Amino acid sequence: MINIDWDEYKEHKKYSGKNDNFEILIDFMKSYYNIVSSSEMYETFSNDDIALMMLEKRGISSAEALEDYIFKLR
């Protein structure tokens, strides 16, 4: 299982053109950890307190819901 490196996330965030922290986190997971699977990303998020708060704030409670959220970002 992957632990999110929040220091690297903060570095990534500095150069992101986005304002939403959760969207930045999704991009970070794709670029830094090379994770594109919504189920793997959801599992990682659900095991991290900060990322879990981000999921709950958006009402995302499953990998499928995360996949739908990511699809709507495109």
PDB file with SEQRES, HELIX, SHEET and CRYST1 records, atoms N, CA, C and O in Angstrom:
SEQRES   1 A   74  MET ILE ASN ILE ASP TRP ASP GLU TYR LYS GLU HIS LYS          
SEQRES   2 A   74  LYS TYR SER GLY LYS ASN ASP ASN PHE GLU ILE LEU ILE          
SEQRES   3 A   74  ASP PHE MET LYS SER TYR TYR ASN ILE VAL SER SER SER          
SEQRES   4 A   74  GLU MET TYR GLU THR PHE SER ASN ASP ASP ILE ALA LEU          
SEQRES   5 A   74  MET MET LEU GLU LYS ARG GLY ILE SER SER ALA GLU ALA          
SEQRES   6 A   74  LEU GLU ASP TYR ILE PHE LYS LEU ARG                          
HELIX    1 AA1 TRP A    6  LYS A   14  1                                   9    
HELIX    2 AA2 ASN A   21  TYR A   32  1                                  12    
HELIX    3 AA3 SER A   38  SER A   46  1                                   9    
HELIX    4 AA4 ASP A   49  LYS A   57  1                                   9    
HELIX    5 AA5 ALA A   63  LEU A   73  1                                  11    
CRYST1    1.000    1.000    1.000  90.00  90.00  90.00 P 1           1          
ATOM      1  N   MET A   1       0.841  -1.186   0.000  1.00  0.00           N  
ATOM      2  CA  MET A   1       0.000   0.000   0.000  1.00  0.00           C  
ATOM      3  C   MET A   1       0.884   1.247   0.000  1.00  0.00           C  
ATOM      4  O   MET A   1       1.970   1.255   0.581  1.00  0.00           O  
ATOM      5  N   ILE A   2       0.412   2.272  -0.646  1.00  0.00           N  
ATOM      6  CA  ILE A   2       1.141   3.526  -0.784  1.00  0.00           C  
ATOM      7  C   ILE A   2       0.714   4.504   0.312  1.00  0.00           C  
ATOM      8  O   ILE A   2      -0.473   4.648   0.605  1.00  0.00           O  
ATOM      9  N   ASN A   3       1.682   5.160   0.900  1.00  0.00           N  
ATOM     10  CA  ASN A   3       1.407   6.275   1.803  1.00  0.00           C  
ATOM     11  C   ASN A   3       1.656   7.562   1.025  1.00  0.00           C  
ATOM     12  O   ASN A   3       2.701   7.717   0.393  1.00  0.00           O  
ATOM     13  N   ILE A   4       0.714   8.468   1.070  1.00  0.00           N  
ATOM     14  CA  ILE A   4       0.838   9.716   0.324  1.00  0.00           C  
ATOM     15  C   ILE A   4       1.935  10.573   0.948  1.00  0.00           C  
ATOM     16  O   ILE A   4       1.939  10.822   2.154  1.00  0.00           O  
ATOM     17  N   ASP A   5       2.853  11.014   0.116  1.00  0.00           N  
ATOM     18  CA  ASP A   5       3.939  11.892   0.554  1.00  0.00           C  
ATOM     19  C   ASP A   5       3.431  13.336   0.451  1.00  0.00           C  
ATOM     20  O   ASP A   5       3.484  13.947  -0.617  1.00  0.00           O  
ATOM     21  N   TRP A   6       2.947  13.864   1.556  1.00  0.00           N  
ATOM     22  CA  TRP A   6       2.302  15.175   1.550  1.00  0.00           C  
ATOM     23  C   TRP A   6       3.301  16.303   1.286  1.00  0.00           C  
ATOM     24  O   TRP A   6       2.913  17.363   0.795  1.00  0.00           O  
ATOM     25  N   ASP A   7       4.568  16.093   1.600  1.00  0.00           N  
ATOM     26  CA  ASP A   7       5.577  17.112   1.277  1.00  0.00           C  
ATOM     27  C   ASP A   7       5.753  17.218  -0.236  1.00  0.00           C  
ATOM     28  O   ASP A   7       5.850  18.319  -0.778  1.00  0.00           O  
ATOM     29  N   GLU A   8       5.795  16.080  -0.907  1.00  0.00           N  
ATOM     30  CA  GLU A   8       5.887  16.093  -2.374  1.00  0.00           C  
ATOM     31  C   GLU A   8       4.609  16.656  -2.991  1.00  0.00           C  
ATOM     32  O   GLU A   8       4.657  17.348  -4.009  1.00  0.00           O  
ATOM     33  N   TYR A   9       3.470  16.357  -2.373  1.00  0.00           N  
ATOM     34  CA  TYR A   9       2.202  16.916  -2.833  1.00  0.00           C  
ATOM     35  C   TYR A   9       2.247  18.446  -2.797  1.00  0.00           C  
ATOM     36  O   TYR A   9       1.810  19.109  -3.738  1.00  0.00           O  
ATOM     37  N   LYS A  10       2.775  18.993  -1.713  1.00  0.00           N  
ATOM     38  CA  LYS A  10       2.866  20.453  -1.588  1.00  0.00           C  
ATOM     39  C   LYS A  10       3.750  21.048  -2.675  1.00  0.00           C  
ATOM     40  O   LYS A  10       3.456  22.125  -3.193  1.00  0.00           O  
ATOM     41  N   GLU A  11       4.829  20.356  -3.022  1.00  0.00           N  
ATOM     42  CA  GLU A  11       5.691  20.807  -4.120  1.00  0.00           C  
ATOM     43  C   GLU A  11       4.927  20.760  -5.433  1.00  0.00           C  
ATOM     44  O   GLU A  11       4.997  21.695  -6.231  1.00  0.00           O  
ATOM     45  N   HIS A  12       4.206  19.683  -5.654  1.00  0.00           N  
ATOM     46  CA  HIS A  12       3.405  19.520  -6.867  1.00  0.00           C  
ATOM     47  C   HIS A  12       2.338  20.620  -6.961  1.00  0.00           C  
ATOM     48  O   HIS A  12       2.073  21.157  -8.036  1.00  0.00           O  
ATOM     49  N   LYS A  13       1.749  20.931  -5.840  1.00  0.00           N  
ATOM     50  CA  LYS A  13       0.675  21.924  -5.775  1.00  0.00           C  
ATOM     51  C   LYS A  13       1.166  23.307  -6.200  1.00  0.00           C  
ATOM     52  O   LYS A  13       0.416  24.073  -6.805  1.00  0.00           O  
ATOM     53  N   LYS A  14       2.409  23.624  -5.890  1.00  0.00           N  
ATOM     54  CA  LYS A  14       2.970  24.936  -6.251  1.00  0.00           C  
ATOM     55  C   LYS A  14       2.924  25.182  -7.753  1.00  0.00           C  
ATOM     56  O   LYS A  14       2.771  26.321  -8.196  1.00  0.00           O  
ATOM     57  N   TYR A  15       3.057  24.119  -8.532  1.00  0.00           N  
ATOM     58  CA  TYR A  15       3.146  24.250  -9.983  1.00  0.00           C  
ATOM     59  C   TYR A  15       1.872  23.838 -10.711  1.00  0.00           C  
ATOM     60  O   TYR A  15       1.823  23.812 -11.940  1.00  0.00           O  
ATOM     61  N   SER A  16       0.860  23.522  -9.941  1.00  0.00           N  
ATOM     62  CA  SER A  16      -0.425  23.149 -10.533  1.00  0.00           C  
ATOM     63  C   SER A  16      -1.227  24.407 -10.843  1.00  0.00           C  
ATOM     64  O   SER A  16      -1.214  25.368 -10.074  1.00  0.00           O  
ATOM     65  N   GLY A  17      -1.906  24.392 -11.946  1.00  0.00           N  
ATOM     66  CA  GLY A  17      -2.742  25.523 -12.313  1.00  0.00           C  
ATOM     67  C   GLY A  17      -4.152  25.423 -11.750  1.00  0.00           C  
ATOM     68  O   GLY A  17      -5.007  26.257 -12.048  1.00  0.00           O  
ATOM     69  N   LYS A  18      -4.392  24.412 -10.944  1.00  0.00           N  
ATOM     70  CA  LYS A  18      -5.734  24.183 -10.400  1.00  0.00           C  
ATOM     71  C   LYS A  18      -5.849  24.774  -9.004  1.00  0.00           C  
ATOM     72  O   LYS A  18      -4.852  24.972  -8.309  1.00  0.00           O  
ATOM     73  N   ASN A  19      -7.091  25.052  -8.608  1.00  0.00           N  
ATOM     74  CA  ASN A  19      -7.358  25.623  -7.287  1.00  0.00           C  
ATOM     75  C   ASN A  19      -7.915  24.606  -6.299  1.00  0.00           C  
ATOM     76  O   ASN A  19      -7.799  24.801  -5.089  1.00  0.00           O  
ATOM     77  N   ASP A  20      -8.506  23.543  -6.781  1.00  0.00           N  
ATOM     78  CA  ASP A  20      -9.136  22.545  -5.925  1.00  0.00           C  
ATOM     79  C   ASP A  20      -8.094  21.534  -5.441  1.00  0.00           C  
ATOM     80  O   ASP A  20      -7.457  20.863  -6.253  1.00  0.00           O  
ATOM     81  N   ASN A  21      -7.920  21.425  -4.131  1.00  0.00           N  
ATOM     82  CA  ASN A  21      -6.910  20.535  -3.557  1.00  0.00           C  
ATOM     83  C   ASN A  21      -7.125  19.067  -3.922  1.00  0.00           C  
ATOM     84  O   ASN A  21      -6.159  18.322  -4.094  1.00  0.00           O  
ATOM     85  N   PHE A  22      -8.379  18.652  -4.041  1.00  0.00           N  
ATOM     86  CA  PHE A  22      -8.657  17.257  -4.373  1.00  0.00           C  
ATOM     87  C   PHE A  22      -8.283  16.960  -5.820  1.00  0.00           C  
ATOM     88  O   PHE A  22      -7.726  15.901  -6.109  1.00  0.00           O  
ATOM     89  N   GLU A  23      -8.582  17.879  -6.728  1.00  0.00           N  
ATOM     90  CA  GLU A  23      -8.185  17.700  -8.123  1.00  0.00           C  
ATOM     91  C   GLU A  23      -6.668  17.664  -8.244  1.00  0.00           C  
ATOM     92  O   GLU A  23      -6.117  16.892  -9.028  1.00  0.00           O  
ATOM     93  N   ILE A  24      -6.006  18.497  -7.470  1.00  0.00           N  
ATOM     94  CA  ILE A  24      -4.544  18.495  -7.462  1.00  0.00           C  
ATOM     95  C   ILE A  24      -4.030  17.161  -6.933  1.00  0.00           C  
ATOM     96  O   ILE A  24      -3.059  16.617  -7.461  1.00  0.00           O  
ATOM     97  N   LEU A  25      -4.676  16.628  -5.890  1.00  0.00           N  
ATOM     98  CA  LEU A  25      -4.274  15.335  -5.330  1.00  0.00           C  
ATOM     99  C   LEU A  25      -4.434  14.223  -6.361  1.00  0.00           C  
ATOM    100  O   LEU A  25      -3.570  13.353  -6.467  1.00  0.00           O  
ATOM    101  N   ILE A  26      -5.501  14.238  -7.103  1.00  0.00           N  
ATOM    102  CA  ILE A  26      -5.716  13.226  -8.141  1.00  0.00           C  
ATOM    103  C   ILE A  26      -4.612  13.312  -9.190  1.00  0.00           C  
ATOM    104  O   ILE A  26      -4.048  12.289  -9.579  1.00  0.00           O  
ATOM    105  N   ASP A  27      -4.296  14.530  -9.653  1.00  0.00           N  
ATOM    106  CA  ASP A  27      -3.208  14.707 -10.614  1.00  0.00           C  
ATOM    107  C   ASP A  27      -1.872  14.256 -10.039  1.00  0.00           C  
ATOM    108  O   ASP A  27      -1.058  13.647 -10.733  1.00  0.00           O  
ATOM    109  N   PHE A  28      -1.656  14.563  -8.756  1.00  0.00           N  
ATOM    110  CA  PHE A  28      -0.430  14.164  -8.080  1.00  0.00           C  
ATOM    111  C   PHE A  28      -0.300  12.643  -8.048  1.00  0.00           C  
ATOM    112  O   PHE A  28       0.776  12.106  -8.313  1.00  0.00           O  
ATOM    113  N   MET A  29      -1.373  11.959  -7.731  1.00  0.00           N  
ATOM    114  CA  MET A  29      -1.340  10.496  -7.677  1.00  0.00           C  
ATOM    115  C   MET A  29      -1.018   9.912  -9.052  1.00  0.00           C  
ATOM    116  O   MET A  29      -0.296   8.921  -9.162  1.00  0.00           O  
ATOM    117  N   LYS A  30      -1.555  10.529 -10.082  1.00  0.00           N  
ATOM    118  CA  LYS A  30      -1.300  10.055 -11.445  1.00  0.00           C  
ATOM    119  C   LYS A  30       0.147  10.292 -11.849  1.00  0.00           C  
ATOM    120  O   LYS A  30       0.777   9.422 -12.450  1.00  0.00           O  
ATOM    121  N   SER A  31       0.671  11.457 -11.523  1.00  0.00           N  
ATOM    122  CA  SER A  31       2.014  11.782 -11.992  1.00  0.00           C  
ATOM    123  C   SER A  31       3.117  11.250 -11.080  1.00  0.00           C  
ATOM    124  O   SER A  31       4.098  10.698 -11.577  1.00  0.00           O  
ATOM    125  N   TYR A  32       2.987  11.396  -9.774  1.00  0.00           N  
ATOM    126  CA  TYR A  32       4.047  11.014  -8.852  1.00  0.00           C  
ATOM    127  C   TYR A  32       4.090   9.502  -8.617  1.00  0.00           C  
ATOM    128  O   TYR A  32       5.166   8.905  -8.591  1.00  0.00           O  
ATOM    129  N   TYR A  33       2.925   8.893  -8.447  1.00  0.00           N  
ATOM    130  CA  TYR A  33       2.859   7.465  -8.158  1.00  0.00           C  
ATOM    131  C   TYR A  33       2.472   6.619  -9.374  1.00  0.00           C  
ATOM    132  O   TYR A  33       2.473   5.390  -9.310  1.00  0.00           O  
ATOM    133  N   ASN A  34       2.144   7.282 -10.471  1.00  0.00           N  
ATOM    134  CA  ASN A  34       1.743   6.609 -11.706  1.00  0.00           C  
ATOM    135  C   ASN A  34       0.527   5.701 -11.483  1.00  0.00           C  
ATOM    136  O   ASN A  34       0.454   4.597 -12.023  1.00  0.00           O  
ATOM    137  N   ILE A  35      -0.411   6.183 -10.689  1.00  0.00           N  
ATOM    138  CA  ILE A  35      -1.645   5.441 -10.419  1.00  0.00           C  
ATOM    139  C   ILE A  35      -2.761   6.009 -11.298  1.00  0.00           C  
ATOM    140  O   ILE A  35      -3.068   7.200 -11.236  1.00  0.00           O  
ATOM    141  N   VAL A  36      -3.349   5.161 -12.098  1.00  0.00           N  
ATOM    142  CA  VAL A  36      -4.483   5.581 -12.915  1.00  0.00           C  
ATOM    143  C   VAL A  36      -5.746   4.790 -12.576  1.00  0.00           C  
ATOM    144  O   VAL A  36      -6.846   5.166 -12.983  1.00  0.00           O  
ATOM    145  N   SER A  37      -5.589   3.719 -11.846  1.00  0.00           N  
ATOM    146  CA  SER A  37      -6.723   2.892 -11.448  1.00  0.00           C  
ATOM    147  C   SER A  37      -7.499   3.587 -10.331  1.00  0.00           C  
ATOM    148  O   SER A  37      -6.941   3.925  -9.287  1.00  0.00           O  
ATOM    149  N   SER A  38      -8.775   3.792 -10.564  1.00  0.00           N  
ATOM    150  CA  SER A  38      -9.589   4.457  -9.541  1.00  0.00           C  
ATOM    151  C   SER A  38      -9.715   3.597  -8.283  1.00  0.00           C  
ATOM    152  O   SER A  38      -9.820   4.132  -7.180  1.00  0.00           O  
ATOM    153  N   SER A  39      -9.707   2.276  -8.438  1.00  0.00           N  
ATOM    154  CA  SER A  39      -9.807   1.420  -7.253  1.00  0.00           C  
ATOM    155  C   SER A  39      -8.538   1.501  -6.409  1.00  0.00           C  
ATOM    156  O   SER A  39      -8.622   1.538  -5.181  1.00  0.00           O  
ATOM    157  N   GLU A  40      -7.373   1.529  -7.038  1.00  0.00           N  
ATOM    158  CA  GLU A  40      -6.116   1.661  -6.298  1.00  0.00           C  
ATOM    159  C   GLU A  40      -6.019   3.045  -5.647  1.00  0.00           C  
ATOM    160  O   GLU A  40      -5.560   3.182  -4.513  1.00  0.00           O  
ATOM    161  N   MET A  41      -6.461   4.068  -6.390  1.00  0.00           N  
ATOM    162  CA  MET A  41      -6.436   5.426  -5.857  1.00  0.00           C  
ATOM    163  C   MET A  41      -7.405   5.544  -4.673  1.00  0.00           C  
ATOM    164  O   MET A  41      -7.067   6.155  -3.659  1.00  0.00           O  
ATOM    165  N   TYR A  42      -8.586   4.974  -4.793  1.00  0.00           N  
ATOM    166  CA  TYR A  42      -9.568   5.030  -3.709  1.00  0.00           C  
ATOM    167  C   TYR A  42      -9.037   4.319  -2.464  1.00  0.00           C  
ATOM    168  O   TYR A  42      -9.194   4.815  -1.349  1.00  0.00           O  
ATOM    169  N   GLU A  43      -8.415   3.168  -2.654  1.00  0.00           N  
ATOM    170  CA  GLU A  43      -7.860   2.428  -1.519  1.00  0.00           C  
ATOM    171  C   GLU A  43      -6.787   3.260  -0.807  1.00  0.00           C  
ATOM    172  O   GLU A  43      -6.740   3.300   0.423  1.00  0.00           O  
ATOM    173  N   THR A  44      -5.938   3.914  -1.581  1.00  0.00           N  
ATOM    174  CA  THR A  44      -4.898   4.765  -1.005  1.00  0.00           C  
ATOM    175  C   THR A  44      -5.523   5.929  -0.246  1.00  0.00           C  
ATOM    176  O   THR A  44      -5.116   6.237   0.874  1.00  0.00           O  
ATOM    177  N   PHE A  45      -6.511   6.573  -0.859  1.00  0.00           N  
ATOM    178  CA  PHE A  45      -7.176   7.718  -0.225  1.00  0.00           C  
ATOM    179  C   PHE A  45      -7.894   7.304   1.059  1.00  0.00           C  
ATOM    180  O   PHE A  45      -7.842   8.018   2.060  1.00  0.00           O  
ATOM    181  N   SER A  46      -8.555   6.163   1.027  1.00  0.00           N  
ATOM    182  CA  SER A  46      -9.343   5.750   2.188  1.00  0.00           C  
ATOM    183  C   SER A  46      -8.470   5.337   3.376  1.00  0.00           C  
ATOM    184  O   SER A  46      -8.964   5.228   4.499  1.00  0.00           O  
ATOM    185  N   ASN A  47      -7.183   5.109   3.136  1.00  0.00           N  
ATOM    186  CA  ASN A  47      -6.257   4.765   4.210  1.00  0.00           C  
ATOM    187  C   ASN A  47      -5.431   5.949   4.688  1.00  0.00           C  
ATOM    188  O   ASN A  47      -4.493   5.781   5.467  1.00  0.00           O  
ATOM    189  N   ASP A  48      -5.773   7.140   4.225  1.00  0.00           N  
ATOM    190  CA  ASP A  48      -5.071   8.355   4.629  1.00  0.00           C  
ATOM    191  C   ASP A  48      -6.095   9.332   5.201  1.00  0.00           C  
ATOM    192  O   ASP A  48      -7.109   9.606   4.559  1.00  0.00           O  
ATOM    193  N   ASP A  49      -5.847   9.855   6.383  1.00  0.00           N  
ATOM    194  CA  ASP A  49      -6.829  10.710   7.066  1.00  0.00           C  
ATOM    195  C   ASP A  49      -7.202  11.952   6.263  1.00  0.00           C  
ATOM    196  O   ASP A  49      -8.383  12.283   6.158  1.00  0.00           O  
ATOM    197  N   ILE A  50      -6.230  12.634   5.704  1.00  0.00           N  
ATOM    198  CA  ILE A  50      -6.496  13.874   4.964  1.00  0.00           C  
ATOM    199  C   ILE A  50      -7.254  13.571   3.676  1.00  0.00           C  
ATOM    200  O   ILE A  50      -8.253  14.220   3.366  1.00  0.00           O  
ATOM    201  N   ALA A  51      -6.774  12.586   2.934  1.00  0.00           N  
ATOM    202  CA  ALA A  51      -7.439  12.221   1.681  1.00  0.00           C  
ATOM    203  C   ALA A  51      -8.849  11.698   1.944  1.00  0.00           C  
ATOM    204  O   ALA A  51      -9.764  11.945   1.160  1.00  0.00           O  
ATOM    205  N   LEU A  52      -9.018  10.975   3.048  1.00  0.00           N  
ATOM    206  CA  LEU A  52     -10.346  10.473   3.403  1.00  0.00           C  
ATOM    207  C   LEU A  52     -11.310  11.630   3.662  1.00  0.00           C  
ATOM    208  O   LEU A  52     -12.474  11.571   3.265  1.00  0.00           O  
ATOM    209  N   MET A  53     -10.830  12.670   4.322  1.00  0.00           N  
ATOM    210  CA  MET A  53     -11.677  13.865   4.529  1.00  0.00           C  
ATOM    211  C   MET A  53     -12.085  14.476   3.194  1.00  0.00           C  
ATOM    212  O   MET A  53     -13.222  14.922   3.036  1.00  0.00           O  
ATOM    213  N   MET A  54     -11.166  14.498   2.235  1.00  0.00           N  
ATOM    214  CA  MET A  54     -11.472  15.044   0.908  1.00  0.00           C  
ATOM    215  C   MET A  54     -12.539  14.205   0.215  1.00  0.00           C  
ATOM    216  O   MET A  54     -13.442  14.746  -0.423  1.00  0.00           O  
ATOM    217  N   LEU A  55     -12.434  12.893   0.339  1.00  0.00           N  
ATOM    218  CA  LEU A  55     -13.453  12.008  -0.243  1.00  0.00           C  
ATOM    219  C   LEU A  55     -14.815  12.260   0.398  1.00  0.00           C  
ATOM    220  O   LEU A  55     -15.821  12.412  -0.296  1.00  0.00           O  
ATOM    221  N   GLU A  56     -14.833  12.302   1.727  1.00  0.00           N  
ATOM    222  CA  GLU A  56     -16.098  12.484   2.451  1.00  0.00           C  
ATOM    223  C   GLU A  56     -16.727  13.826   2.129  1.00  0.00           C  
ATOM    224  O   GLU A  56     -17.949  13.924   2.017  1.00  0.00           O  
ATOM    225  N   LYS A  57     -15.919  14.852   1.979  1.00  0.00           N  
ATOM    226  CA  LYS A  57     -16.433  16.186   1.654  1.00  0.00           C  
ATOM    227  C   LYS A  57     -17.197  16.175   0.329  1.00  0.00           C  
ATOM    228  O   LYS A  57     -18.149  16.933   0.144  1.00  0.00           O  
ATOM    229  N   ARG A  58     -16.768  15.312  -0.582  1.00  0.00           N  
ATOM    230  CA  ARG A  58     -17.394  15.242  -1.902  1.00  0.00           C  
ATOM    231  C   ARG A  58     -18.399  14.106  -2.011  1.00  0.00           C  
ATOM    232  O   ARG A  58     -18.960  13.877  -3.082  1.00  0.00           O  
ATOM    233  N   GLY A  59     -18.633  13.391  -0.912  1.00  0.00           N  
ATOM    234  CA  GLY A  59     -19.611  12.303  -0.899  1.00  0.00           C  
ATOM    235  C   GLY A  59     -19.166  11.091  -1.691  1.00  0.00           C  
ATOM    236  O   GLY A  59     -20.002  10.335  -2.187  1.00  0.00           O  
ATOM    237  N   ILE A  60     -17.871  10.895  -1.817  1.00  0.00           N  
ATOM    238  CA  ILE A  60     -17.337   9.757  -2.566  1.00  0.00           C  
ATOM    239  C   ILE A  60     -17.098   8.615  -1.577  1.00  0.00           C  
ATOM    240  O   ILE A  60     -16.285   8.728  -0.658  1.00  0.00           O  
ATOM    241  N   SER A  61     -17.821   7.518  -1.785  1.00  0.00           N  
ATOM    242  CA  SER A  61     -17.742   6.410  -0.833  1.00  0.00           C  
ATOM    243  C   SER A  61     -17.364   5.082  -1.477  1.00  0.00           C  
ATOM    244  O   SER A  61     -17.456   4.032  -0.842  1.00  0.00           O  
ATOM    245  N   SER A  62     -16.940   5.129  -2.735  1.00  0.00           N  
ATOM    246  CA  SER A  62     -16.523   3.893  -3.408  1.00  0.00           C  
ATOM    247  C   SER A  62     -15.581   4.236  -4.557  1.00  0.00           C  
ATOM    248  O   SER A  62     -15.483   5.386  -4.985  1.00  0.00           O  
ATOM    249  N   ALA A  63     -14.896   3.212  -5.040  1.00  0.00           N  
ATOM    250  CA  ALA A  63     -13.996   3.400  -6.180  1.00  0.00           C  
ATOM    251  C   ALA A  63     -14.785   3.819  -7.427  1.00  0.00           C  
ATOM    252  O   ALA A  63     -14.295   4.597  -8.246  1.00  0.00           O  
ATOM    253  N   GLU A  64     -15.991   3.303  -7.559  1.00  0.00           N  
ATOM    254  CA  GLU A  64     -16.828   3.650  -8.706  1.00  0.00           C  
ATOM    255  C   GLU A  64     -17.230   5.128  -8.662  1.00  0.00           C  
ATOM    256  O   GLU A  64     -17.246   5.807  -9.689  1.00  0.00           O  
ATOM    257  N   ALA A  65     -17.552   5.610  -7.473  1.00  0.00           N  
ATOM    258  CA  ALA A  65     -17.911   7.019  -7.318  1.00  0.00           C  
ATOM    259  C   ALA A  65     -16.705   7.908  -7.623  1.00  0.00           C  
ATOM    260  O   ALA A  65     -16.855   8.977  -8.215  1.00  0.00           O  
ATOM    261  N   LEU A  66     -15.515   7.471  -7.221  1.00  0.00           N  
ATOM    262  CA  LEU A  66     -14.303   8.220  -7.538  1.00  0.00           C  
ATOM    263  C   LEU A  66     -14.066   8.227  -9.039  1.00  0.00           C  
ATOM    264  O   LEU A  66     -13.689   9.252  -9.607  1.00  0.00           O  
ATOM    265  N   GLU A  67     -14.285   7.094  -9.677  1.00  0.00           N  
ATOM    266  CA  GLU A  67     -14.123   7.009 -11.134  1.00  0.00           C  
ATOM    267  C   GLU A  67     -15.089   7.971 -11.831  1.00  0.00           C  
ATOM    268  O   GLU A  67     -14.701   8.653 -12.779  1.00  0.00           O  
ATOM    269  N   ASP A  68     -16.335   8.034 -11.374  1.00  0.00           N  
ATOM    270  CA  ASP A  68     -17.306   8.963 -11.939  1.00  0.00           C  
ATOM    271  C   ASP A  68     -16.854  10.405 -11.750  1.00  0.00           C  
ATOM    272  O   ASP A  68     -16.978  11.221 -12.663  1.00  0.00           O  
ATOM    273  N   TYR A  69     -16.335  10.719 -10.578  1.00  0.00           N  
ATOM    274  CA  TYR A  69     -15.845  12.071 -10.271  1.00  0.00           C  
ATOM    275  C   TYR A  69     -14.694  12.440 -11.205  1.00  0.00           C  
ATOM    276  O   TYR A  69     -14.662  13.543 -11.751  1.00  0.00           O  
ATOM    277  N   ILE A  70     -13.758  11.522 -11.386  1.00  0.00           N  
ATOM    278  CA  ILE A  70     -12.618  11.787 -12.259  1.00  0.00           C  
ATOM    279  C   ILE A  70     -13.079  11.955 -13.698  1.00  0.00           C  
ATOM    280  O   ILE A  70     -12.565  12.813 -14.416  1.00  0.00           O  
ATOM    281  N   PHE A  71     -14.041  11.149 -14.126  1.00  0.00           N  
ATOM    282  CA  PHE A  71     -14.564  11.245 -15.494  1.00  0.00           C  
ATOM    283  C   PHE A  71     -15.190  12.617 -15.735  1.00  0.00           C  
ATOM    284  O   PHE A  71     -15.047  13.178 -16.821  1.00  0.00           O  
ATOM    285  N   LYS A  72     -15.880  13.160 -14.738  1.00  0.00           N  
ATOM    286  CA  LYS A  72     -16.526  14.461 -14.879  1.00  0.00           C  
ATOM    287  C   LYS A  72     -15.525  15.597 -14.934  1.00  0.00           C  
ATOM    288  O   LYS A  72     -15.855  16.685 -15.407  1.00  0.00           O  
ATOM    289  N   LEU A  73     -14.293  15.367 -14.455  1.00  0.00           N  
ATOM    290  CA  LEU A  73     -13.263  16.393 -14.494  1.00  0.00           C  
ATOM    291  C   LEU A  73     -12.736  16.632 -15.897  1.00  0.00           C  
ATOM    292  O   LEU A  73     -12.200  17.702 -16.186  1.00  0.00           O  
ATOM    293  N   ARG A  74     -12.878  15.670 -16.749  1.00  0.00           N  
ATOM    294  CA  ARG A  74     -12.328  15.782 -18.109  1.00  0.00           C  
ATOM    295  C   ARG A  74     -13.069  16.761 -18.940  1.00  0.00           C  
ATOM    296  O   ARG A  74     -12.727  16.967 -20.104  1.00  0.00           O  
TER     297      ARG A  74                                                      
END                                                                             
